[in-house]
Amino acid sequence: MNIRITPSALRGRVEAIPSKSDAHRILIAAALADQPTVVRLGSSSRDIQATMECVRSLGAKIDHDAPGFLNISPVWGNTGDFASLDCGESGATLRFLLPVAAALGVPATFSGQGRLPQRPLQPLVEQLENHGCHFDRAGLPLTVRGRLTGGRYTLPGDVSSQFITGLLLALPLLEKDSRIVLASQLESKGYVQMTIATLKKFSIAIEEHAHGYQIKGGQKYRSPQHLSVEGDWSNAAFWICAGCLQGNEILCGGLAQDSWQGDKEIINLLRGFDANVSFFKDTAYATGKPLKALRIDAAEIPDLIPVMAVVATAAAGTTVIYNAKRLRIKESDRLAAIAQSLSQVGADVTEREDALLIRGGKPLRGGVVQGFGDHRIVMSMAIAAALCESELIIEGAEAVDKSYPQFFDHFKRLGGIADVI
């Protein structure tokens, strides 16, 4: 699907969609609980659907009690002899459920699409192999057999925090105590803290220590009976940034200021650009004013970098985005995709191995850009259209379905002009 966007003013209020990061964790924990859990989930996406289908394959039952509400019955007593788990393009689904299936002792084949088979998995596979599991191959599609055992797990902290989350979900199920030791500094730590917070809601205790985590074996997931998935800061960031790029106010509601989502840092980052942005109760408020360049450390907020790069094109001076090497192993090589897309519409961007330099203040002209099969590239370029002098065409815009199927509906609700070609 190709989308033509005619530059127009965005204004008004939009509600944040449910956080897929929070949804993944809640769905899996509910599937491991002692009794059913009712989960409020206002809308879904391809990634969330992938996790739902995978926990069904492991034996959970998921029924729609009412619009926006799921009734999740746990896997216990329903687990079959073999499970086939299609993770779609969701790295979280794969990395969370691979250790869980191993802890349950369920032989399972994992598959995936897009760039998922190329994304890092080997450090996690090696640790599972060292603790009782057997794999028929190193990459997707792969089949895991055997039952996970407790003990010491050593993992890098700077490749993917999702490895840590997957183990934190699985290791409490084992008889023996376990310890996760980080061989390097943990990046995106907020998402591990989100996992620990979700586990606490299901009565699972995790002890943090200087270089990792201690997990007591023999724990039981106990259902809190009712839970709501919190609003998604990562996708709300597109609207908040849009408000800062023009004179009209945009409000984005349904957000939790005390969330563990690392991308709530969008408020502080935009303030660093000298943007006019504020937060009150559950709502972010943003409106335009002259922006100044900023130095941005991408280590903790890789998913914000595409739209931060768009903001940088409107900021006077040179914005430097560094510690960004991990962006090359996302749904696309995001450093290359951002540099190419913004350069094609007239921005002054230099790409380095782990950094971007963006010299802002130069008007964008519009044109044709690729979506690179990456939801965050597509949405970022849609926001960039607000700065363009003529229409912008985004090829492969259907990539938004991965995390935000309603994106262009909400874009038009705010006054955007977007037409399918």
C-alpha positions as CSV (number, residue, x, y, z in Angstrom):
1,M,0.0,0.0,0.0
2,N,1.3,3.4,-1.0
3,I,0.1,6.5,0.7
4,R,0.1,10.1,-0.6
5,I,0.2,12.7,2.1
6,T,-0.6,16.3,1.3
7,P,1.0,18.8,3.8
8,S,-1.6,20.0,6.2
9,A,-2.0,21.2,9.8
10,L,-2.6,18.6,12.5
11,R,-4.5,19.6,15.5
12,G,-6.8,18.1,18.2
13,R,-6.8,15.2,20.6
14,V,-6.0,11.6,20.1
15,E,-6.0,8.7,22.7
16,A,-2.9,6.5,23.0
17,I,-3.4,3.0,21.8
18,P,-2.6,0.1,24.1
19,S,1.1,-0.6,24.7
20,K,2.2,-3.7,22.8
21,S,5.2,-3.9,25.2
22,D,2.8,-4.1,28.2
23,A,0.4,-6.4,26.3
24,H,3.0,-9.0,25.5
25,R,4.0,-9.3,29.1
26,I,0.5,-9.4,30.5
27,L,-0.7,-12.0,27.9
28,I,2.1,-14.3,28.7
29,A,1.9,-13.9,32.4
30,A,-1.9,-14.5,32.3
31,A,-1.3,-17.7,30.2
32,L,1.0,-19.0,33.0
33,A,-1.3,-18.1,35.9
34,D,-3.3,-20.3,38.3
35,Q,-6.7,-19.2,37.1
36,P,-8.3,-17.0,34.3
37,T,-7.5,-13.3,34.0
38,V,-9.6,-10.7,32.3
39,V,-7.5,-8.2,30.4
40,R,-8.7,-4.9,29.1
41,L,-7.1,-4.4,25.6
42,G,-8.8,-1.7,23.6
43,S,-7.2,-2.5,20.3
44,S,-4.6,-4.8,18.9
45,S,-1.9,-5.1,16.2
46,R,0.0,-7.7,14.3
47,D,2.6,-8.1,17.0
48,I,0.0,-8.4,19.8
49,Q,-1.9,-10.9,17.7
50,A,1.3,-13.0,17.2
51,T,1.7,-13.3,21.0
52,M,-2.0,-14.2,21.4
53,E,-1.8,-17.0,18.8
54,C,1.4,-18.3,20.2
55,V,0.1,-18.6,23.8
56,R,-2.9,-20.3,22.3
57,S,-0.5,-22.8,20.6
58,L,1.0,-23.5,24.0
59,G,-2.5,-24.3,25.4
60,A,-4.0,-21.1,26.7
61,K,-7.5,-20.1,25.7
62,I,-8.4,-16.5,24.9
63,D,-12.0,-15.5,24.6
64,H,-13.5,-12.1,23.9
65,D,-15.8,-11.4,26.9
66,A,-16.9,-8.0,25.6
67,P,-15.5,-5.4,23.1
68,G,-12.0,-4.5,24.4
69,F,-11.9,-7.3,27.0
70,L,-10.1,-10.7,26.8
71,N,-10.7,-13.7,29.1
72,I,-7.4,-15.6,29.2
73,S,-7.4,-19.2,30.6
74,P,-4.0,-20.5,31.5
75,V,-2.0,-23.3,29.7
76,W,-2.1,-25.7,32.6
77,G,-3.8,-29.0,31.6
78,N,-4.1,-27.9,28.0
79,T,-0.5,-28.2,26.8
80,G,-0.3,-30.6,23.8
81,D,2.6,-32.8,22.7
82,F,3.9,-30.3,20.2
83,A,3.4,-26.6,19.6
84,S,3.9,-24.5,16.4
85,L,4.5,-20.9,17.2
86,D,4.5,-18.3,14.3
87,C,5.9,-15.1,15.8
88,G,5.3,-13.0,12.7
89,E,7.7,-10.1,12.8
90,S,7.6,-9.8,16.6
91,G,11.0,-10.0,18.2
92,A,9.3,-9.8,21.7
93,T,7.0,-12.7,21.0
94,L,10.0,-14.9,19.9
95,R,12.4,-13.9,22.6
96,F,9.8,-14.0,25.4
97,L,8.2,-17.3,24.5
98,L,11.2,-19.4,23.6
99,P,12.4,-19.7,27.2
100,V,8.8,-20.1,28.4
101,A,8.1,-23.1,26.1
102,A,11.4,-24.6,27.3
103,A,10.4,-24.1,30.9
104,L,7.1,-25.8,30.2
105,G,9.0,-28.7,28.6
106,V,6.8,-28.3,25.4
107,P,8.6,-29.3,22.2
108,A,7.9,-26.3,19.9
109,T,8.8,-25.0,16.5
110,F,9.3,-21.2,16.2
111,S,9.0,-19.4,12.9
112,G,8.9,-15.8,11.8
113,Q,8.7,-13.4,8.9
114,G,10.4,-10.3,7.6
115,R,13.7,-9.5,9.2
116,L,12.9,-11.5,12.3
117,P,15.0,-14.5,11.2
118,Q,18.0,-12.2,10.9
119,R,17.6,-10.5,14.2
120,P,19.9,-11.6,17.1
121,L,18.9,-14.8,18.9
122,Q,22.1,-16.8,19.4
123,P,23.1,-15.5,22.9
124,L,19.7,-16.7,24.2
125,V,19.8,-20.0,22.4
126,E,23.3,-20.7,23.7
127,Q,22.1,-20.2,27.3
128,L,19.1,-22.4,26.8
129,E,21.3,-25.1,25.3
130,N,23.5,-24.9,28.4
131,H,20.5,-25.6,30.6
132,G,18.8,-28.7,29.2
133,C,17.4,-27.6,25.8
134,H,18.2,-28.9,22.3
135,F,17.8,-27.1,19.1
136,D,17.7,-28.5,15.6
137,R,19.3,-25.4,14.2
138,A,20.6,-21.9,15.2
139,G,18.1,-19.7,13.4
140,L,14.5,-19.6,12.4
141,P,12.6,-21.7,11.8
142,L,13.9,-23.8,14.7
143,T,12.6,-26.5,17.0
144,V,13.4,-26.6,20.7
145,R,13.1,-29.8,22.8
146,G,14.0,-30.7,26.4
147,R,13.1,-29.0,29.7
148,L,14.9,-25.9,31.0
149,T,16.8,-26.3,34.2
150,G,17.8,-23.6,36.8
151,G,21.3,-22.3,37.4
152,R,23.4,-19.4,36.2
153,Y,22.6,-17.6,33.0
154,T,25.1,-15.2,31.5
155,L,23.9,-12.8,28.8
156,P,25.1,-9.5,27.2
157,G,23.0,-6.5,28.3
158,D,23.6,-4.5,25.2
159,V,22.1,-6.7,22.5
160,S,18.5,-7.0,23.5
161,S,16.8,-6.6,26.9
162,Q,14.2,-9.0,25.5
163,F,16.5,-11.9,26.2
164,I,16.4,-10.9,29.9
165,T,12.6,-10.5,29.9
166,G,12.2,-14.0,28.4
167,L,14.2,-15.6,31.1
168,L,12.5,-13.6,33.9
169,L,9.2,-14.9,32.6
170,A,10.4,-18.5,32.4
171,L,12.8,-19.1,35.3
172,P,10.3,-18.7,38.2
173,L,8.6,-21.9,36.8
174,L,11.7,-24.0,37.4
175,E,12.3,-26.1,40.6
176,K,15.8,-24.8,41.1
177,D,16.8,-21.2,41.8
178,S,18.4,-19.3,39.0
179,R,20.6,-16.2,38.5
180,I,20.9,-14.0,35.5
181,V,24.4,-12.4,35.2
182,L,24.8,-9.5,32.8
183,A,28.1,-9.6,30.9
184,S,27.8,-6.0,29.8
185,Q,25.8,-2.9,30.8
186,L,22.0,-3.4,30.3
187,E,20.4,-1.1,27.7
188,S,16.7,-0.4,27.7
189,K,16.5,-1.2,31.4
190,G,13.1,0.3,31.7
191,Y,11.6,-2.6,29.7
192,V,13.1,-5.1,32.1
193,Q,11.7,-3.1,35.0
194,M,8.3,-3.2,33.2
195,T,8.6,-7.0,33.2
196,I,9.4,-7.1,36.9
197,A,6.4,-4.9,37.6
198,T,4.1,-7.2,35.6
199,L,5.5,-10.3,37.4
200,K,4.9,-8.6,40.7
201,K,1.2,-8.2,39.7
202,F,1.2,-12.0,39.3
203,S,2.9,-12.6,42.7
204,I,6.3,-13.5,41.2
205,A,9.3,-12.0,43.0
206,I,12.5,-11.0,41.3
207,E,15.6,-9.9,43.3
208,E,17.8,-7.4,41.5
209,H,21.6,-7.4,42.3
210,A,24.6,-5.4,41.1
211,H,25.1,-7.4,37.9
212,G,21.8,-9.0,37.2
213,Y,18.9,-10.8,38.8
214,Q,18.2,-13.6,41.3
215,I,15.1,-15.7,40.6
216,K,13.7,-18.2,43.2
217,G,12.4,-21.4,41.7
218,G,9.1,-23.0,42.4
219,Q,7.1,-19.8,42.2
220,K,3.4,-19.8,41.1
221,Y,1.9,-17.2,38.8
222,R,-1.3,-16.0,40.7
223,S,-3.9,-14.2,38.6
224,P,-4.8,-10.7,39.8
225,Q,-8.1,-11.5,38.0
226,H,-8.4,-8.1,36.2
227,L,-5.7,-6.0,34.5
228,S,-5.6,-3.2,31.9
229,V,-2.9,-2.7,29.3
230,E,-1.5,0.8,29.7
231,G,-1.2,3.4,26.9
232,D,1.7,3.2,24.4
233,W,4.3,6.0,24.8
234,S,6.2,4.7,21.8
235,N,3.4,5.4,19.4
236,A,2.1,8.4,21.2
237,A,5.5,10.0,20.5
238,F,4.6,10.5,16.9
239,W,1.6,12.8,17.8
240,I,3.5,14.6,20.5
241,C,6.4,15.4,18.1
242,A,3.9,16.5,15.4
243,G,2.5,19.0,17.8
244,C,6.0,20.4,18.4
245,L,6.6,20.8,14.7
246,Q,3.8,23.3,14.0
247,G,1.7,26.0,15.6
248,N,-1.4,24.0,16.4
249,E,-1.8,22.1,19.7
250,I,-2.0,18.3,19.7
251,L,-3.1,16.5,22.8
252,C,-2.4,12.8,23.4
253,G,-4.3,11.2,26.3
254,G,-4.4,7.8,28.0
255,L,-0.7,7.8,29.1
256,A,0.8,6.9,32.5
257,Q,3.5,9.2,33.8
258,D,4.7,6.5,36.2
259,S,5.1,3.9,33.4
260,W,8.2,1.9,33.0
261,Q,8.1,2.3,29.3
262,G,11.4,3.9,28.3
263,D,9.8,5.9,25.6
264,K,8.1,8.2,28.0
265,E,11.4,10.0,27.8
266,I,10.0,11.7,24.7
267,I,8.8,14.5,27.0
268,N,12.2,15.3,28.3
269,L,13.8,14.9,24.9
270,L,11.5,17.4,23.3
271,R,12.1,19.8,26.2
272,G,15.8,19.4,25.3
273,F,14.9,20.6,21.8
274,D,13.4,23.6,23.6
275,A,9.9,22.4,22.5
276,N,6.7,23.6,24.0
277,V,5.5,20.3,25.6
278,S,3.9,19.5,28.9
279,F,2.2,16.7,30.7
280,F,-0.8,16.9,33.0
281,K,-2.7,13.9,34.6
282,D,-2.8,11.4,31.7
283,T,-2.3,13.8,28.8
284,A,0.6,15.2,26.8
285,Y,0.2,18.7,25.3
286,A,2.4,19.9,22.5
287,T,2.5,23.0,20.3
288,G,5.1,24.5,18.0
289,K,7.9,27.0,18.7
290,P,11.5,27.4,17.4
291,L,13.6,24.4,18.2
292,K,17.3,24.1,18.9
293,A,19.6,21.1,18.2
294,L,20.3,18.5,20.8
295,R,22.7,15.6,21.5
296,I,20.7,12.4,21.9
297,D,22.0,9.1,23.4
298,A,20.0,6.4,21.6
299,A,21.0,3.5,23.9
300,E,17.8,3.6,26.1
301,I,15.3,4.8,23.5
302,P,16.1,3.2,20.1
303,D,12.4,3.2,19.0
304,L,12.2,7.0,19.4
305,I,15.1,7.7,17.1
306,P,13.2,7.7,13.8
307,V,10.8,10.4,14.9
308,M,13.5,12.3,16.8
309,A,15.5,12.5,13.6
310,V,12.4,14.2,12.0
311,V,12.2,16.7,14.8
312,A,16.0,17.4,14.4
313,T,15.4,18.5,10.8
314,A,13.4,21.4,12.1
315,A,15.9,22.4,14.9
316,A,18.5,25.1,14.4
317,G,22.0,23.7,14.5
318,T,23.4,20.1,14.3
319,T,21.7,17.3,16.2
320,V,23.9,14.3,17.0
321,I,22.3,11.0,17.7
322,Y,24.8,8.5,19.1
323,N,25.1,5.0,20.7
324,A,22.7,4.0,17.9
325,K,24.2,0.9,16.5
326,R,21.3,-1.3,17.7
327,L,19.0,0.4,15.3
328,R,20.7,-1.5,12.5
329,I,19.1,-4.8,13.8
330,K,15.5,-3.7,14.1
331,E,12.7,-4.2,11.5
332,S,15.0,-2.4,9.1
333,D,18.5,-1.0,9.3
334,R,17.0,2.1,10.8
335,L,20.1,4.2,10.7
336,A,20.3,3.7,6.9
337,A,16.5,4.0,6.4
338,I,16.3,7.2,8.4
339,A,19.3,8.8,6.6
340,Q,18.1,7.7,3.2
341,S,14.4,8.8,3.7
342,L,15.2,12.2,5.2
343,S,17.9,12.9,2.6
344,Q,15.5,12.1,-0.2
345,V,13.1,14.8,1.0
346,G,15.8,17.4,1.3
347,A,17.2,17.0,4.9
348,D,21.0,17.3,5.5
349,V,21.8,14.0,7.2
350,T,25.2,12.2,7.7
351,E,25.1,8.5,8.6
352,R,27.9,7.0,10.6
353,E,28.4,3.4,11.9
354,D,26.5,4.1,15.2
355,A,25.3,7.7,14.8
356,L,23.4,10.3,12.8
357,L,24.3,14.0,12.3
358,I,21.3,16.1,11.3
359,R,21.9,19.7,10.3
360,G,18.4,21.3,10.9
361,G,16.6,24.3,9.7
362,K,16.5,23.3,6.0
363,P,13.0,23.0,4.5
364,L,11.9,19.6,3.3
365,R,10.6,19.4,-0.2
366,G,8.5,16.2,-0.3
367,G,8.8,13.4,-2.9
368,V,8.8,9.6,-2.7
369,V,10.3,7.5,0.1
370,Q,10.2,3.8,1.0
371,G,8.7,2.4,4.1
372,F,11.5,-0.3,4.4
373,G,8.9,-2.7,5.8
374,D,9.3,-0.8,9.1
375,H,6.4,0.6,11.0
376,R,8.4,3.3,12.7
377,I,10.0,4.6,9.5
378,V,6.5,4.9,7.9
379,M,5.0,6.8,10.8
380,S,8.0,9.0,11.2
381,M,7.9,10.0,7.5
382,A,4.2,10.7,7.8
383,I,5.0,13.2,10.6
384,A,7.8,14.6,8.4
385,A,5.2,15.5,5.8
386,A,4.1,18.3,8.0
387,L,7.4,20.0,7.2
388,C,7.3,19.3,3.5
389,E,6.6,22.0,0.8
390,S,4.8,19.5,-1.4
391,E,3.2,16.1,-1.2
392,L,5.0,13.1,0.2
393,I,4.4,9.5,-1.1
394,I,5.3,6.6,1.3
395,E,5.7,3.2,-0.4
396,G,4.8,0.2,1.7
397,A,2.8,2.1,4.3
398,E,1.0,-1.0,5.4
399,A,4.0,-1.7,7.7
400,V,2.1,0.4,10.4
401,D,-0.1,-2.7,11.0
402,K,2.8,-4.2,13.0
403,S,2.1,-1.9,15.9
404,Y,-0.5,0.7,15.0
405,P,-3.1,-0.3,12.4
406,Q,-5.2,2.8,13.2
407,F,-2.3,5.2,12.5
408,F,-3.6,6.8,9.3
409,D,-7.1,6.9,10.6
410,H,-5.9,8.9,13.6
411,F,-3.7,11.0,11.3
412,K,-6.8,12.0,9.3
413,R,-8.8,12.5,12.4
414,L,-6.3,15.2,13.5
415,G,-6.6,16.9,10.1
416,G,-4.0,15.1,8.0
417,I,-4.7,14.4,4.4
418,A,-3.6,10.9,3.4
419,D,-4.9,9.0,0.4
420,V,-4.1,5.4,-0.7
421,I,-2.7,5.4,-4.2
